[in-house]
Amino acid sequence: MADPGWVVLRTQVRHELFAAGAIDARGVESYAPLITSKLTAAARLPLFPGYLFARVDTSTDDLLRIRSAPGVAYVLPREGAPIVMPDVVVDIIRQRLSNCPEGVPRPEFRQGDRVQMISGPFRWVDAVFDRRMSAAGRVRILLELAHRTIQLNIEESQLQRA
């Protein structure tokens, strides 16, 4: 008999909680990790947008029941047998979210802070943080290139302190 474990499901766009409810209604445990929104404490957002976990027993028809659940697009990987992860993987996510319900905290940059890009064509280039452009994580940085200051709007997640 196979041990139960967790599979990752791809959901339809913005249907993580809907799909989780449909899976639970079919007698299979689901888990959609949620974080607290920075915009409003009342809002909870998916930690992994478009994905959720389902705890299945591969010796039963659990996989068959969840594949056709409303809101579920497919089981990962899309081709081949699903990868079944041990309980410890989801336990670690649950533990980390209980310690930090906002998810992994992003560094707070202030105007004038020296930053370095960690991805993209300017990877490892130093810049100066200018300002936030949106609550969604867009920021403006200032690059000194060819004796000119260039403004560049990028995702805050592409920055680290210099």
Phi, psi and omega in degrees: 000134181282146176283144175294152178202183185254136172248155178260133180246138171270131181255167172292159185305126178055034179240025183302310184288325176298312179296319179300318178296321179293322179291315178300320180295339179268010175083017178243133180289135177237161177212117175246097181300130181240147175240158178282133179292143176284340181282318179211131184296337181287335183275135175242130184243151178296137175292323178240085182304130178089004182222154171206171181248150173225134180268113185241155171250113186291349178273000178244189179265023181306313182298318179297319181292324184275334180302325184259011180291141178303136179092344180271128177274308179190168177264139179275145350289158184297322178255138176091185182287141178298146176272123180258118182265149179290160181305330184299330181297309180289326178300320179295316178299314179300317181296315181295321178289330177290330178279332183216083185296348178272002185084195180289120182294136176273148177295141178270115178264146177241156179306130180095349179295139174282128180230165178226136178281138183252359176206168179091183185293339179257025181308134179074007177274135177279149180211181177242130177290131180258296181193166174279138180259331181204161177289342181283355176113005176280136179226162175249133174237161180244125179252139173262105180228131177050047177062026176227152173262124182247131176273135180225127177263124181219176175281136179301330181295348179271006183243153168218163178294140180278000000 
